[in-house]
Amino acid sequence: MNPKDQKPNAIEKALDILMTFVPHNEPMGTAEISKKLGLHNATASRTLLLLTKRKFLRQDPHTKKFRLSRSALDLGLAVTHSLTTDLVNIAKPHKVYRLANLNMVVKSNNLSPGHV
């Protein structure tokens, strides 16, 4: 069987549901999510319940609509932190290289800090 022909498993459905909230985290109800993803309401409802229990989603008690919640934020913060750390490590050698080149240019022009 071709992998594209396979039905999504429970993990894929949960991830698809989470991604329906990207990029604006607009509140959505079970029926709206089911329709967007082509899921049965019962399947969407079970998955939404699990995602809510694990704090990836929260449900407004009045409107019954869902939005991303704390666990989704925690994942985003972890990614942001790792990107920041990675960017500093990636940029550091380039910064040293640029500073060394700047130092050579200043020396070759006999410029001192007071004459720039």
N, C-alpha and C positions, 0 to 999 in steps of 0.2 A: 504494500500500500504506500502511495506517495505521502510524505509527511504533510504536504499542503492539504491533502484530503482528510487528514485526521481531525477529529473534533478536539477543541482545546480541553485540556485537563483542568482540574480545580485550581491549580496554582496559576495557570495562564488566565483563567477567568478572573481570579482575584486581582492579578496584575493589570488586566485590561480594565477592570472596574476602577482601580486606583488611577490609572492613566486618563480616564474620562474626566477627571477633575483638573487636569493640567491644560492650560497654564493659569487659569483664573480662580480655581476652587469655587466655582458657582454651585450653590445648593441644588441638589437633584433628588428626586424621589425614586423609589424602586421601579415604577413603571417606565419612567423616562430612561433610566439606566438600562433596563431590559430592552427597550426599543432600540436605543443607540447601539447596543452590542449584539442584538439578536439572540438574547437569552430568554428562557422561560422565566416568568415572574418568580416561581418557586426557587429556581436555581439562583437567581439574582438575590432574592430575599435571604436565602441561607448564607450566601457569600457575604452579603452586606452585614448580616448579624455577626459572623465571624470577624470581619474586619473592624467592626465596631467594638466587639469584645476585646480585640487586641490593640485598641486605641489608634488604629490607622484612620478610622472614620469616627465622626460623631453625628448623632441624629438630633435634630431640633425637636424637642418634645411637642411643640405646637404644630409645626408644619409637616413634621415627619420626614423632612428632607435631610440628606446627608451632605457632609463636607469633610475634607481632609482634617485630620486631628494630630495629636501629639506625636505618635509614633512616626507618622509621615514627616513631620517637622524634624524629628530626631535624625531620620535618615538623610534629609536634606542638609542639616547642619554638619553631619559627619562627612558628607561629600564636600561641602564647602571648606571644611577644615583641612581635609586631605588635599584639595586643590590648592589652597593657600600654601600649605607646607611644600607641596610639589613645586609650585611656581617659584617660591623662594629658592629652593634647591636648584631648579633649572636656571634661574636668572643669575644666581651668584657668580658662576664662572664668567658669564658675559659681562657682568658689572666690573669684575676685576680686570678683564681684558680691556674694557672701554676706559677704565681709569688709568691703566698702564699706557694706553695709546694717547690719552689726553695729557698725561705727564710728559711723554716724549715730545708731543707737539709744543707744549709750553717751553720745555727746555730748548728745543731746536729754534724757537723764536726769541729766546732769551727774555721771555716775559716773566716778570715777577708779579706776585699777587697785587701789588699796588699799582701796576702799569697796565692792567688788562682793560 
